[in-house]
Amino acid sequence: MKKKTQKKKTRKYIFVVGGVMSGVGKGITASSIGKILQFAGYEVSAVKIDPYVNVDAGTMNPTEHGETFVLEDGYETDQDMGNYERFLNRSLTRDSYMTTGSIYQTVINRERSLGYGGKTVSVVPHVPLAVIDQIQRSADKEDAEITVVEIGGTVGEYENILFLEAARMMKRQSPQDVAFVLVSYLPVPGTLGEMKTKPTQQAVRTLQESGIFPDIIVGRSPGIMDDRRRGKIATSSMLHDEDIISAPNLSSIYDLPEHFVSENLDQKLLRKLSLKSRSNQKGIKNRQAWNRFVNKTKKSQGEVSIAIVGKYFGTGDFVLSDAYVSVIEALKFSGAELGVSVKIDWLQAQDFEGTEKKKNLKRLHNYGGVIVPGGFGSSGIDGKLAVIEYVRMNKIPFLGICLGMQMASVEFARNVLKLKGAHTTEVNPDTDHPVIDILSEQKEKLKQGDYGGSMRLGSYTANLKPGSLARKVYKKAAISERHRHRYELNTIGNEYQKMFEEKGFHVSGTSPDGVLTEIVELDQKLHPFFVGVQFHPELQARPLDPHPLFTGLIKAAKNKK
């Protein structure tokens, strides 16, 4: 008998594109669309397309592009991937992220290996076909029934036209399986006080020139869109009024999924894709869990203030919190879990240097806890060291992440162990006391100028020391966390280890082979909560699964007198 061939699953795709201007919440809109489709009982995944030529997001300055989000498999991506993971409550892979650079690299590598069989390789169709191939590969890998694909930038830009062409080709090949959502901005000029639709109408026409007709238009605006504006946009877009969705500013981004449900966006998208809503238990439980989280954020009892002392906040006359967005969100999730509101202040590390140093350090008493997050390079290092010494001496709860953990080690070596000039070789290669040194496998990479995607990246396991604060916080003996670094605490197996331990600075988490330091902490007899971690715990914090380290910090902050 012939074996029955298994029928290939039908995959559905929703492309989310932007109009008028960037920065209006296209990524949050895409994440929320994914969430409400989960509520409807579907398996949902996401793909982010960035139009820049960088192969990944790892080499870009945070003040220019915001946070680099590292996936479980080590791929360095745009911060929107963090939104997808947090909203969808799932870990994504490198197939869910692409850039112009990575796609061109794929096409060129394939041509070099005769993957095109000697044909002339053209920008069209071969580049869009490579885009389509990765989108479909991601959907298969995640086994997603619906994949939400966000195309970065705005319509009309030269940079993303090849990605729009890929989307158009997919729609042409299978019209019932592809839908388009345009997220556009509706300004309310202060001199007029009236919501204007003309920019969005122009964005629709520009998108139509690419051969793409939106199925849904989401109008981002300061307030709710009225029926008159809906009608105007619908008339000029060849859509029904009900296909125009109002997305006003809300008190929290996590309110957006329920707002979209109130606008029936889930049902409208399912109809566009020839699908029906499922009343299955998985979808119902997903929605109930999400709403429980949202309700917790609105019913806080008390407030805890946390200072994040970073080096990437300043950008001209503005403050760029996007550089540490995952840290900020992680604090919110743990605060909700504990029933407290977390007030976050962003402090520039450089403000704790120079003549204003002493005055600014005293301000730290106003906070329940202090976080020194990751970073690279020498700027702001002295400020971070001053902050860490102050919170250690004054028993202010502290969490150091990556560079923050390394500077905590340097500060202790200098001021407690009296190792004069102790430093990281990243800043001072000639230090007499290289408390922080480069990982051995990284030395040759840097000599060759191999900076892109070459750090210690992705998830690694760590074992936790019995009786340690880390073990108590995690409530487990082994953990898996995401990394992004080249330098490491230089204690295990050398003369520094005994010196640190004797003074109460303990290595409480190591790699399974005991070679690499993952977590350090001060003895609780010396400090109520002083923890430094080499990894980035914020990358795994989720609304429905807060991270224990941030929860531990906030608990300690609540108890601070």
Beta strands, then each sheet from edge to edge (+ up, - down):
strand 1: 12-19
strand 2: 44-50
strand 3: 69-70
strand 4: 76-77
strand 5: 97-99
strand 6: 146-151
strand 7: 178-185
strand 8: 216-221
strand 9: 244-248
strand 10: 303-310
strand 11: 314-315
strand 12: 318-319
strand 13: 341-348
strand 14: 369-372
strand 15: 398-401
strand 16: 423-424
strand 17: 434-438
strand 18: 456-464
strand 19: 478-485
strand 20: 487-489
strand 21: 505-510
strand 22: 517-522
strand 23: 530-533
sheet 1: 5+ 2+ 6+ 1+ 7+ 8+ 9+
sheet 2: 3+ 4-
sheet 3: 13+ 10+ 14+ 15+ 23+ 22- 21+ 18- 19+
sheet 4: 11+ 12-
sheet 5: 16+ 17+ 20-
end
